[in-house]
Amino acid sequence: MRTAADIRRANAFDVIRSLHAAGVAGRRQLAEWTGLSVQTVATICGELLETGLVSEVSRAKAATGRPTAQLALNPEHGRLLGIDLAETYVHVETRTSALELISSTELEIDLHRHSPRQIVARVREAIEAETATDDLRPFLGVGVSAPGQVDRAGGVSVFAPNWNWRNIPLLEMLRGAVNAPLYLDNPLKALVLAELWAHPELGSQDFVVVNLGTGVGIGVALEGRLLRGCTNSAGEWGHTVVVAGGRQCRCGSRGCIETYVGAQGILQTLREVSPESTLLRGDDQAATIRALRDACAAGDEVAVETLERTAYYLGIGLAGIVNMLNPEVVILSSWVARDLGEHLLERALPHMAAHALTTPLLAASFRVDTSADDSVSMGAAAFALEGYLHSLSNATTVDSVPTLRTGTSL
């Protein structure tokens, strides 16, 4: 049950997100967009102005009465780091306190060098590259997205099956890399948060973000509120069994959907279709996926057959999501989706129609996130911003913004 404090925090976060989406807005505009009273918005904005996160940028002339103050998030207040730690790369972005991108660094991760010590060393290397600047704005926080199940409060990677990590104190190992608080979550939650910041119209909708990368999972928002589950494990759809006794999965089970629609699963299917295919690029998942994309567009029979088989399992999996969650919007995201999403979605639709209930399927729209931006890093930077707002104990309304509509567990 949400308390009065939860509601106040949700209201504050709605104001912040609306202001971010608009760029510049007055209090009355924010009240109109959020559905809050002008007095409530005025109180929230007053507290945000006191923190320095929001600034008054101009005064617009009104038809009658005094000029109206125009507000914006203040990019000079500080910086944020958003870290997307994935199975094959680490991508680090520096953003302003208004979540504007300043710079980014991406380093590959060797598939054969994935001990915690080796991975943390690689992350520290990327962080060092991003922080070696003359920018004097302080770092307000660092958001870290790590694959698999994580303990947010303890900063622990509970289980990362692709690396066989169990109970790794990840944030403790990263301590001191930046002089700022660190906040941990996983990419499924980061993707939902990134969508909510980029598309505020989703704030009242039921939607699902499908992460298609080396790992596979879903992020879920119900009425704009992030679904976490009691152990922060909601969304581990990639370990839903679609083939009883099927392919061995790193999680220990067999037949998980990740083994068919994740990058490694797609490569395995390609090898089954054509063991000597020239599309294979050894262990380089990204290069093989790109080769498949180009070959499929050219009508190559091996590529088309590989994607047809992959789409079959994706369609069954998406049908299960539609039946279970009845979402309004389903978004295919992450690097595999950017390269293959349109090809896969087109071929998955008939299989969805065969396995999903008609009414919820007709109510759902599907799209592929083809943006070149790293949405996980954006979401991780938002973790850091929320964590910073949570630390502002001198603001009564804003003191716990990280668990607002986008972060409140259901």
N, C-alpha and C positions, 0 to 999 in steps of 0.2 A: 504494500500500500504506500502511495506517495504521501509524504508529509508536506506541511506548509512550506518548509524550507526547500524541499525538492521542487515545489512549484515555483518558488521565487527564483531558484537557480535555473530552472527551465526557461522562465521568462527572460532572464538575463542573457542566456545563451541564444535565444531566438533573436534578441536585439543585436547581439554581436554578429551572428551569422548573416542577418539581413543587412547590417551595415557593411559587412565584408562584400556581400554580393552587389550592393548598390554602388560601393565606392564612396559616395558622398550622399548624405541624406539629412533631413531635418527630423526633429522629434515627432512631429505630426505624421510625416511619411512613415516613420518606423512604427508608430502606433497603428497606422492603417494596414501595413504589411503583416504585422505580427498578430493583429487582433486584440492587442492590449490597450488599456486606457492610456490617454496622453499623460496622466499623472504618474502611472506606473513606469512608463517609458522615461519620463523626465527624471524620476528618482534613480533608475538604473543608469541612465546616461551621466547623471551628476556624479555617481560613484565611479564610473569608468573614467570620467574626466579627471577625477582626483588621483586615480592610479597612474595616469599618463598614457594608458593604452589607447585612449580615444582623445582626439584633439578637435578643437573648433577651427575649421579651415577657412570659413568665410561667413558672411551674412547676406542672405538673399533678401531683396526688397519685397515686401508684402503689399498687397493691394490696399490694405488698411492696417493701421497699427504699426508696431515696431518691426524692424527687419528680423527675419528668422535665421537663427544660427544653423549653419551647416556643419555636420560632424563627419569624421572619418576615423578609421583605425590609424594609429600613429606609427608609421614604419620606422621612425627614428628612436622609438622607445627601447628597442633591443633586437636581438637576432634569435633565431631558432634553428636547431639542426633536426632534420628528419632522416632517419637511417633505415633503408630497406635492405635487410640482410636476407638474401635468398640463397637457395642451394648452389647456384652457379655464379653469383656475383654479389657485390655489396655496392649499393648506390647511396651516396650521402648528398643531401641538399642543404644549403644554407638559405634560409628565408628570413624576411623581416618579421617584426611583430605583427604586421598586417598580412602575413603569409604570402608576400610577394617573393618570387624566386630571385636570389642573388647569384648563386653559382652552384655547380654540382661536380661531383667526382664519382666515377664508377670504376671499380677494379674487378677483374675476373677472380673467381675462386676455383682452385684446382679440385676437381672431383675426387682426387685421391689424397687430398690434404685437408681433412675436415675434422681434425681433433679440436676440442674447444680452444686449446692454446693457439693452434694455427689459425683458426677462424678469427679469434679475437685480435691476433696480431695484424691480420688483414684489415679488419674494421678500424683498428687504431691508425693504420697507415692511411686509410681513406679520410678519417677524421683530421689527421694532421695536415693533409693536403688542403682540406677545406678551411681550416682555422689559421693557416699561415698567411694572414693578410694584415693590412694596416688599419682595418676597420676597428674603430674604438667602441662601437656599440656593444654592450655586454650580451652574453648569451643568457637567455631567460630559461632555457630548458632544452633537453635533448630527448627526442622520441625515438625509440628503437623498436622496429618491427622484426620479429624473429619467427621462422616457420615452426609449425607444430603447436603443441599445447604449452602455454606459458602461465606462470603465476605472477600476475601484475603486481600484487602487493609485495611479494618477496623478491621480485626481479629475477625469477628463476625460469630457465627453459626446462619445463617438466618432462616433455617428450618430443623430440624431433626425429621422426622415424627415418628420414632420408640420411641422417647422419648418425643414427643410433645414439643420440644424446638422451640422457636421463638425469634430471635434477642437476643441471649445470647452473651455477650462480653467475649468470651472464652479466648482469649489471655490476656486480661486485668486481668481476674481472675487467670491466670497462671503466671502473671508477678512476677518476683522475685524468682521463683522456681529454675532458673538457671541464672547465670550472663552472659547472651548472648542474642542476638536478637532472637525473635520468629517469625516463618513464618507459616501461616495457609493455608491449602487447603483440598481437600477431597480425599478419597481413590481411586476414579476413575482416578484422575489425577496422584496420586502417583503410581498406577500400571503401567500406560503408561511410566512414567519416569523411573521406575525400569526396565522395559523391554528394554528401549533404552540404559540404562547403561549396562545391562547384555548382550544384543544382539545388538551390533552396526550395524549389517547388516540390522536391521529394520529401520535404520535412513533415508532411502530413500523410504520406503514402506508405503502403506496404510494398517493399521492394527487396530484391535479392541481387547481390553482386556475386557472380560466379568467377572464382579465381582459377584461371587455366595457365599454369606454368609447369615447372618441374613438379611441384606439389599442386594439389587440387583441393578446393574447398569452397564454401559459400559464406558470405557475410549477409546477415538478415537484419532488416529494419521493419518494425511493425508500428504503423502510425508515426513514422519518423524516429522511433526510439530503437536504439541498437540492442539486439538480442544477444545476451552473453551466455546464459545458462548458469547453473549454480556453481560450476567450476571454471567458468570462462571458456568452455569447450564447445559452445554452440557453433555449428557451421562446419564440423569435421565430416562433411558430405563425401569427401574423397575416399573415406574409409567405409563407405556404404557398399555392401556386397551386391554386385549385379550379376555375377556368374558364380554359382555355388561350386567350390572346388577349383576355381579358375586360377589365373596367374598369381604367383607368390607376390605378396606385398611386403614392403619393408616394415609395416606395422606389426607383422606376424600373422596376419590373416591371409586369406586367399580370395581372389576374385573381386577385390576392391575396385571401384570405378576409376581411381587414380591410376591403376595399372593399365587402363585402356585409353584414357583421355588425357593423362598427363604427358609431358614431353617424352619421358622415358618409355611410356606405354606406346606412344605413337611410333617411336623409333623401333620398338619391338614388333609392332604390326608391320611396319615397312620391311623389316627383315624377313618376316613370315611371307609377305607377298612376293618379295624379290630379294633373296639372300645376298645377291651380288649387285644390288642396285647401285648405280653411280650417284644416286641422290644421297647416299649415306656419307657422312663426314666423320666417321669414327665416333669418339665420345663427345664431339662438339654438337650438343643438342641444338643450340641456336642456329648454327650453320645448316644443319639438316632440315630444321623446320623451315628456314627461309628457302632452301632448295625445293622442298615439297610445295611451298606456296607458289613459287614461280612455275614449277612443272605442272601443277594442277591448273593454273591459269592458262597454260599452253595446251592443256588437254592430254597430258601424258597419262597413259593407262595405269601404270604402277602407282603414280601419285593419286589419281582419282580413286582407285580401288582402296588405297590406304586410308584416304579420308572418308570414303563411304563406310568402311568398317568402323572407323573411329566415331563417326557421326551416329551410327546405330546405337552405340553404348551411351553417347552423349544424349541422344534423344530420349532413351529410356530414363536416364538420370534426371533430365530436366522435367520429364513427365511426373516423376516422383515428387519433385520440388513443387510443381504446380498443384498436384493433388493434395499435398500435405500443408502448404503454406498459403495457397490461393493469392499469390502476389499480383499487384497491378503492373509491375515492371520487373523484368529480368535483364541484367546487364552482364555480358561476357567481357571479362577484363583480364589484364596482365599480358605478358609478352607473347605467349602462345596464341591468345585470342587476337592480339593485334595482327599477327601474321596469318593465322588460319581461321579466325572466328567467322568471317563472312562465308567462307567455303563450308565450314562445319555446320553453321546454323542453317543454311539453305538445305543441306542434306539431312539435318536432324529433324526438321519440321514434320515430315511424314511419320517418323517414329514416335514423335511426341503425340501426334494425332491418334496414333494407334494405341497409345498406352495412357494418355491423360484423360481425365473426365472432360467432357465437352464444354460445360459451362465455365469452369475456371480457366480452361485453356483459351477460350474465346475472349475472356476478360483480361488476359495478360498480353502485354506487349514485350517484344524482345529486341535488343539492340546490342551492337558490339562497340566497346570503347576502343576507338582507333587512335586516340590521342597519343602523341609521342611522349607526353609527360609521364613521369613515374608517379602514378597515383598512390602507391604505397608510401613513398617518401613524403608526399603531401599529407597523407593521413597521419603519418608518424609525427610530422611537424605540428599538426593539430593536436596530437596527444600532448606534445610539449607545451603548446599554448594553453591547453586546458589545465595542465598541471601547474603552470605558472599562475593562472587565475585562481586555482585552488589554494595557492600559497598566500594569496593576498588577504590575510586574516583581518586587516583593518577595514575591509569593505563588507558590510553585513549582507548585501544581496549577492555579491559576486564571489563570495569566499569559497564556494564549492562548485564552480561552473563545470568542472570536468565530468560530473555525473548528471548532466542535463539530459535533454531528450535524446541526444545522440549517444550518451554513455550510460544511461540508466538501465540496469538489468530488469528484465521482466520476470 
